[in-house]
Amino acid sequence: MDSHYNPLFPRLIHALFISVSILMLMPMVLIIAISLTDETTLLTEGYRFIPSQISFDAYRVIFEVPQPILRAYGVTIFRTVIGTWMSILLIALTAYVISRPRFRYAKIITVLIFFTILFKPGLVPSYVLITQYLHMKNSIWVLIIPALLNPFLVLVMRGFIQTTVPEELIDSAKIDGASEFRVFWQIVLPLCAPALATLGVLTAFYYWNDWWLALLYIENPDLTPIQLMLYRIQSRIDFLSANPELQLELGITELPSLSLRMAMVVVAAGPMMFVFPFFQRFFVRGITVGSVK
C-alpha cells in the first residue's frame, strides 16, 4: 500500500456527493410534503418538510372519480411502452444505416437528419398532414407515431455505433455468411445495449410526460393521457378558485388548490421515478460513450 495514501480524501469525496444527492432529493421530498399538507396550514404556515397538519384532500379530489384517471393511466402506459419499443427499433435501424462508411448516401442522410434539428416544419403543416392526409385524429396512434424518430437520438446512436462496433467485426460476420439483418440483430444490437437503454429512458420520459399531442389531436375522453387529464383538472380548480360565487352555487366550501398542484406532480411523475433507477447505470454509460463522436 502506498505510504502517502490518505483515506480522508475519498471520505470527503463521498461526503460531498452524498450531500449533493440529498440536496437533489429535497425538492421532491418537499413536493410530497406539500401534497400531504392541509390547505389552511399551507396558507398560514407556508411550505414545510414536515407538515403540522396532514391531509389527503388533494389526492381525494384527484381520485374522487377514479375511472377517468385509471383510463388515462392505461392510455399513457400503452403509448409509453409501445412507443418506446417502436422508437428504439426505428432509431437503431436508421442510425446503423448512416453509420456504415460504405453506404453511399450516409453523409447526405445525416445532414438531412441534422437539418430537422435546426428547422422545425411548423404547427400548421404538421396539423394538416396528420388530420387531412394521415387521418390519425382521435386515434391512439397519433400519440405515438409523430414522435417515433427523434433526430437528436439518431445522431447519438450513430456515434455510439461508430465508436463501439468495429467495422472489422461486421466484415468478418459477412464473410461467414451473415446477412445485413443478422449482423444488425445479433451483433450490433447486443453491443449497443447501454445506448439502447439510454434511448429507452429518454423516449419513455417523453411519451410519459407529453400532453401537447393529445391537446392538439385528441377529442375523445377515452384516449386522454394522464398528463392532459391532470392539466384539465388543475385548470378547472383554478377557475373555481377564481370564482368564489360559483363555489357557493356548487356547494364547495374549500378547494385544495396549492396542495393539488403538488399532488398532481406526484401522481404524474411518480411511476417514472421508480423506473429510472433501474436504468441509471446504462443511462450514464450510454450518454458518455455516445457523446465521444
C-alpha positions, 0 to 999 in steps of 0.5 A: 500500500502506498505510504502517502495514501490518505483515506480522508480524501475519498471520505470527503469525496463521498461526503460531498456527493452524498450531500449533493444527492440529498440536496437533489432529493429535497425538492421532491421530498418537499413536493410530497410534503406539500401534497400531504399538507392541509390547505389552511396550514399551507396558507398560514404556515407556508411550505414545510418538510414536515407538515403540522397538519396532514391531509389527503384532500388533494389526492381525494379530489384527484381520485374522487372519480377514479375511472377517468384517471385509471383510463388515462393511466392505461392510455399513457402506459400503452403509448409509453411502452409501445412507443418506446419499443417502436422508437428504439427499433426505428432509431437503431435501424436508421442510425446503423444505416448512416453509420456504415462508411460504405453506404453511399448516401450516409453523409447526405442522410445525416445532414438531412437528419441534422437539418430537422434539428435546426428547422422545425416544419411548423404547427400548421403543416404538421396539423394538416398532414396528420388530420387531412392526409394521415387521418390519425385524429382521435386515434391512439396512434397519433400519440405515438407515431409523430414522435417515433424518430427523434433526430437528436437520438439518431445522431447519438446512436450513430456515434455510439455505433461508430465508436463501439462496433468495429467495422472489422467485426461486421466484415468478418460476420459477412464473410461467414455468411451473415446477412445485413439483418443478422449482423444488425440483430445479433451483433450490433444490437447486443453491443449497443445495449447501454445506448439502447437503454439510454434511448429507452429512458429518454423516449419513455420520459417523453411519451410519459410526460407529453400532453401537447399531442393529445391537446392538439389531436385528441377529442375523445375522453377515452384516449386522454393521457394522464398528463392532459387529464391532470392539466384539465383538472388543475385548470378547472380548480383554478377557475373555481378558485377564481370564482368564489360565487360559483363555489357557493352555487356548487356547494364547495366550501374549500378547494385544495388548490396549492396542495393539488398542484403538488399532488398532481406532480406526484401522481404524474411523475411518480411511476417514472421515478421508480423506473429510472433507477433501474436504468441509471447505470446504462443511462450514464454509460450510454450518454458518455460513450455516445457523446465521444463522436 
